[in-house]
């Protein structure tokens, strides 16, 4: 049962990404954010994209994945890739500071450790971010998305009221721009 649910989440996540890719092919002045679960996915669109265009994009993404375009399931701005980058950068910086603290034989972290380790921490973080990009894509492909939809079927694509979280992302993703936020719930079944 758990493996079935995880499989559904991964396939819905892949369809979510593919939908964003298809929208990106036709629209350039928008942002998108989504969340997948075992019943489908939520898609938040920030910009001038109509409900009909979102519906057409989800349906086209579904057909393209079913036709074998599995690469559409991978997206470079996925939370998996972003979390991989953040984790690797944090670990690289922390390790650099810890090594400097140990090198100086300091019992506590202090300003001397900070200033001596900072150039190395910046370099280690930059290297970690470079390595994290392909690793994040690998993690997506192996663990969090699936481009083979199997027996997954679209049930409905419905506009819903934007949540407070959607409004928060609207502030983050569209600073200084007046881009509308619209939310959609895409339901699937196996």
QUIMOZI-V807209 format. One record per backbone hydrogen bond with DSSP energy under -0.5 kcal/mol. NH is the residue of the N-H (numbers start at 0). CO is the residue of the C=O. Records with the same first field share a line. If there is no record, write none. Layout:
BEGIN
NH=CO  CO
END
This chain:
BEGIN
4=0
5=1
6=2
7=3
8=4
9=5
10=6
11=7
12=8
13=9
14=10
15=11
16=12
17=13
18=14
19=15
20=16
21=17
22=18
23=19
24=20
25=21  22
26=22
29=27
30=45
32=43
34=41
36=39
39=36
40=185
41=34
42=183
43=32
44=42  181
45=30
46=44  179
47=28
48=46
53=49
54=50
55=51
56=52
57=53
58=54
59=55
60=56
61=57
62=58
63=59
64=60
65=61
66=62
67=64
68=63
69=67
71=68
72=69
73=70
77=74
81=77
82=78
83=79
84=80
85=81
86=82
87=83
88=84
89=85
90=86
91=87
92=88
93=89
94=90
95=91
96=92
97=93
98=94
99=95
100=96
101=97
102=98
103=99
104=101
105=100
113=109
114=110
115=111
116=112
117=113
118=114
120=116
121=117
122=118
123=119
124=120
125=121
126=122
127=123
128=124
129=125
130=126
131=127
132=128
133=129
134=130
135=131
136=132
137=133
138=134
139=135
140=136
141=137
142=138
143=138  139
144=139
145=9
148=146
151=148
152=188
154=186
155=186
157=184
159=182
166=162
167=163
168=164
169=165
170=166
171=167
172=168
173=169
176=173
178=176
179=177
181=44  179
182=159
183=42
184=157
185=40  183
186=155  184
187=38
188=152
END
